[in-house]
Each structure stands twice: as C-alpha cells, then as structure tokens.
Amino acid sequence: MSIWDSFSGRKQAKDNFDAPDATSFLSEVAIPDPSSLHPLAGLNEDTLDYITLEDSALDQLPGSESVLPSRGWSDDLCYGTGTTYIAALGLGGAWGLAEGLRKTPVTAPPKIRLNGVLNSVTRRGPFLGNSAGVVAMVYNGLNSFVGYVRGKHDAANSITAGAISGMVFKSTRGLKPMMISGGIVAGVAGTWSVVKKAVL
C-alpha cells in the first residue's frame, strides 16, 4: 500500500465495495413469457361474444330470421348499410370504368386515357355508394322500427320501409321523383324479402 493510498483510503474502499454486474439484477427480475405479451393471449373462443353467438341473444321477433344471425336492429343496421354501400361502390366503380373508356378517345395518349377513366371511376363510385348507403341506413332503421311496433318482421315491413326511405331520399326534388324513388326502393325491398324467404 502506497502512502497516498493510506491517506486517501483507496485500497480499503476497493476491498469493501463490490460493483454490481448484470447477473445480480437480472436474476432478481422475473422476465415475462413472450407469448403472454401477445394481444390475444389468454383469450378463449368460448368467452368471445362475436365468435360464439348465444341463441338467447338473437332477435326473437317472428320472421326476423336472416342469412346472418342478428341480435337486433343494430346488427341489421350495420350489416345492411355496410353491404349495400360496398355493393353500390363496386357497381358505381364499374359504371365509371365503362363510362371513362367510352368517353375518352382511343387515339388519346395513355396518360390522358388513364386520367379520364380514373376521374369517371372516382366520380361514379362514391356517388352511387354514398347514395345507396344513406337509403340503406334509413331503410334498415325504419324496417326495425316498424317490426318493433308491429311485433313481427315480414314483407310488409320491408316494402313500407323501402317506400318511405326512397321517398325521403328524393323529397327535395319534387313529388314525381319522390314517388319514383319510393317505388324503386320498395320494389328492391320486396324482392329482397321474397329471396330471403326462398333461401331460408
């Protein structure tokens, strides 16, 4: 021990102090199992409502059977509006594609032709999808309300809800467009009711 060490006490401190290393604190901490960190860890198919649909939770009104099991008006509103919107969006996109190809000259450069087609698709697709989605939302809400009031679901509910929702949709255009729109939507709703009964 040097004189300096005896004055500073360096050796003594070095002997009494043990610096911690990685193993000293890693051994005390419980490292979690990586599989337990997954968002779906511990879930089981029997406890999930959207996988297992109990019969007691289904809509019990007479005539409410459908292709998809329904727990009531909220399910009908979501399924009906969503599927109608997606179908009309695809149909409108196909209409816009055909219109864009027809209106753009064949002799036009490819970029101009592509631009014309894309403009037509984005004009027709969302227009038809949004319009049909709004009508479907009003229709499904009215259909469920009429079924709740009458105590049963049948073709009369669908046709009534279709006529009213079609007329409301075109109510700002005057009486004649209102009646035409109501007749078209009522016809589609009546056809859907007949097809649904035939499938079930």
N, C-alpha and C positions, 0 to 999 in steps of 0.2 A: 504494500500500500504506500503510495507516494505521500509526501507531506501535504500536497494540495488536496488529495483525496481525503486525508484525515481531517483537514479543515472544512472541506465542502460537504463531507459525508456522502460522497457519490457512491462508494462501494457498498456502504451499508444500505442505502436506498435501493441499489440494484439487487441486493440479496433478498430484501423483504418484499419487493414488488414483482408480481407475476403479471405480465401483459396478457390480456385475453386474446385468444385466437378464434378462428371461425368455428371450430368444433365446439367451443364452450357455449356459444349461444345458439348454434343450430340444433344441438342435441336437446335443448330445453323447449324449443318451439315445435308444436305438432304441425307438420306440413300436411295440408288437406289433400284428400284424394282428388286427383284431377277430374275424375268422372262426376264428382259431386258438384263441380263448378258449372256443368252444362245447364242451360236454362230449363231444360225439360227433365232434369234429374229428379227422381223421386215421384214423378207423375205416373199415374197408372190409368189405363184405359177405362177401368170401371168407374173412376171418380170424375171423369170429364163429361160435362153436360152435352158438349157438342159432338161427342163421339157416340155416347150412349144416350138415346132419346127415350125417356120413360113414357110408357103409354098413358100414364095419368096426366102428363104434362101436355099431351096433344089436344088439339081443338076437338071438343066433343059435340059440336053442333051437327045435327043431321045434314048430310050432304057436303060436309067440309073435307071429305077425303080428297086427296090430290096425288099427283105423281110423286111429289116430295112430301115427307111428313111435315105438318105445320103445327106450331104451338100457338097460333092465333093470328090476329091482324098484323102484328109487327113482322112476323115471318113472311106473311103473304105480301106485305108492302115491300119488303126488301127483295124477295125473290122476283116478284112480278115486275117491279120497276127496274131492277138491275138487268134481268134477262131481256126485257123489252128494249132498254136503252142500248145494250150491246148488239142485239139483232138489228135494230134500226141504224146504228152507227155503221155496221158492216154493209148493210143494204145501201145506205147513202154513199158509202165509200165506193161501192161497185158502180152505182149510178154516176158518181163524179168521174170515175175512171173512164167509163164509156163515153160520157159527155166530153171529157177532155181530149180523148183520142179522136172523137168525131169532129170537134171544132177546130183543133189545131191542124194546119195544113201539113200534108205528108212531106212537102218539099222544105219545110222549116228545119233549121239546124236542130240536132238532138237536144241541146240545152234548152232551146225555146220550147220544143215539144214537151220535154220533161217538166218544165216550169208550168206550162199550160195544164198538163194533166194533174200535177200536184195542187195547183190552185183550185181546180174543179173538185178534186177529192176532198180537200180541206174545207171547201165551201159547202158541199152537199152532205158529207158525212156527219159533221157536228150538228148541222141544221136539222137533219132528219132524226138523229139520235136524241137531241135535246127536246125536240117537239114530242116525239113518241114517249120519252121518259116522263115528261110533265103530264101527258094524258094518262099514262100508266099509273103514275103516283095518285092522281085524283081518282082514277077508276078503282084502284085497289082499296083506297081509303073509303070510298063510297060503298063498294061492294061489301066490305067488312061491316060497315055501319048498318047497312040495310039488312044484312044477315043477322046482326045482333038484335036489331029491332024486331024482325020477323021471327027470330028463333030458329032459322034454318037457312042453309045455302042451297040455292037451286038456280036454274037458268034464268028465272025471272029477275033475281037479284043482279046477275051479270048483265043482262040486257038493259035493265033500268040504270045501273051504274054506268054502263057504256054510253047510253044515250045522253045522260046528264053530263058526263065528263067530256064527251065530244062537243056538246053544245056550249059548255063553259069555255072550252079551249078556243072556239071561234066566236065567242059572244061579242067581241068588239068589231066584227066585220059585217054585222047585219043579220037579219032573220034567215035569209036563204042560205048563206054559208054555214050558219049555225045549225040549221036543220040537216043539211047535207053531212056535215061533220058528225053530228049526233047519230045519224043513220049509219054512217060507215063504222063508227066505233061500236055501236050497238050490234051491227052485223058481225063484226070480228069477235065481240064478246060472246054472242050467241053461238058462233061456230066453235069457239074455244070450249064452251060448256058442253056442246054435243061431242066433240072429240075427246074431252076429258072423261065423260061418262062411258064412251066406247072403249077407251083404254082401260078404265078400271072395271 
